[in-house]
């Protein structure tokens, strides 16, 4: 691969200005494909070692911060793993990967951690994750003891007391679920888990997740089906656990929002024309579309669908939990090198579409 030729093909990269900086070219899954000498210097290792590594091995949050730089089209702060060393980083998407430019690497000045929102948010998330047991344990006790009392293990109670205990149990179960999703969202933002991609049968995985969720739609008037087109490539190379969590969270959002209707999980390989219409780079992808005929969303819903920070200050605040769950889903999908979008047709259905390479 001639990185200089690739760089010259795009107007978004100023080659004369960029090459004197630390330059790293990575593939879509974060594997380092090419570096210049200055990049090897700032990572304090050899070029040979870099070419057998992933960008996540050197930069905190790895691909997530790359996606952040590309999405915002702005400079971001990159921190080396296990070191208080920071660089200004820009990123551009070109052909089969991304070009990362670490500017002013030799003269980088320390970042004021008290002022940088990216660092503050990451440290906040790490703080929450370290306190996960302290947050969960008291609620688990309330759930357990209230359930035991409701079952009569604490002795007989009056009708009014039974009513109060059931309310306490229900609210504590809801709070436990909320805390779990808050911690999941925090973990997805900090990118603590790097994808471990292996071959898997995606149809079998989808069927197993649907079966696991039977209790969520049991007793409701919901018809669920899993379909895929003829010739669909069932075997894909991705992280099983991350994809399972993505499907689980989306199905929970659907089943907790509706009591009736059809829910369909459709799998297909998109055509080149479809990819072009979505401004997605040409390649081989799998799309998992989870749709509900009863989940109807407004424009306001769609606007804040993946942004809990935005929705908490809006009139749709009651949907902050859903936005938090879907924000986690979006972060996990991006960690796999994919993308997610929602389509809602009035009086027809709403579909959550997950595209992964």
KADAVEN-V415346 format. One record per backbone hydrogen bond with DSSP energy under -0.5 kcal/mol. CO is the residue of the C=O (numbers start at 1). NH is the residue of the N-H. If there is no record, write none. Layout:
CO,NH  CO,NH
This chain:
1,3  2,6  3,7  4,8  5,9  6,9  7,10  10,13  12,14  13,15  14,18  15,19  18,21  21,23  22,102  23,36  24,26  24,100  25,33  25,34  26,98  27,30  30,55  31,27  34,25  36,40  37,41  38,42  39,43  40,45  41,44  46,50  47,51  49,52  50,53  53,32  54,57  55,58  55,59  58,81  59,62  61,64  62,65  62,66  63,67  64,68  65,69  66,70  67,71  68,72  69,73  69,74  76,78  76,89  78,87  79,60  80,83  83,85  85,80  87,78  87,89  88,103  89,76  90,101  92,94  92,99  94,97  96,28  97,94  98,26  98,100  99,92  100,24  100,102  101,90  101,103  102,22  102,105  103,88  105,108  111,113  112,115  112,116  115,117  116,120  117,121  118,122  119,123  120,124  121,125  122,126  123,127  124,128  125,129  126,130  127,131  129,132  131,135  132,136  133,137  134,138  135,139  136,140  137,141  138,142  139,143  140,144  141,145  142,146  143,147  144,148  145,149  146,150  147,151  148,153  149,152  152,155  158,162  159,163  160,164  161,165  162,166  163,167  164,168  165,169  166,170  167,171  168,172  169,173  170,174  171,175  172,176  173,177  174,178  175,179  176,180  177,181  178,182  179,183  180,184  181,185  182,186  183,187  184,188  185,189  186,190  187,191  187,192  192,194  195,197  198,238  200,202  200,236  201,205  202,206  203,207  204,208  205,209  206,210  207,211  208,212  209,213  210,213  211,214  213,216  213,217  214,217  214,218  217,220  220,222  221,261  222,224  223,263  225,265  227,267  229,232  232,234  234,202  234,236  236,200  236,238  238,198  238,240  239,243  240,244  241,245  242,246  243,247  244,248  245,249  246,250  247,251  248,252  249,253  250,254  251,255  252,256  253,257  254,257  254,258  259,221  261,223  262,293  263,225  264,266  264,291  265,227  266,289  267,229  268,270  268,287  271,275  272,276  273,277  274,278  275,280  276,279  283,285  286,356  287,268  287,289  288,290  288,354  289,266  289,291  290,352  291,264  292,350  294,296  298,302  299,303  300,304  302,305  304,307  307,311  308,312  310,313  311,314  314,317  316,319  317,320  319,323  320,324  321,325  322,326  323,327  324,328  325,329  326,330  327,331  328,332  329,333  330,334  331,335  332,336  333,336  333,338  334,337  339,355  341,353  343,351  344,346  345,348  345,349  349,345  350,292  351,343  351,353  352,290  352,354  353,341  353,355  354,288  354,356  355,339  356,286
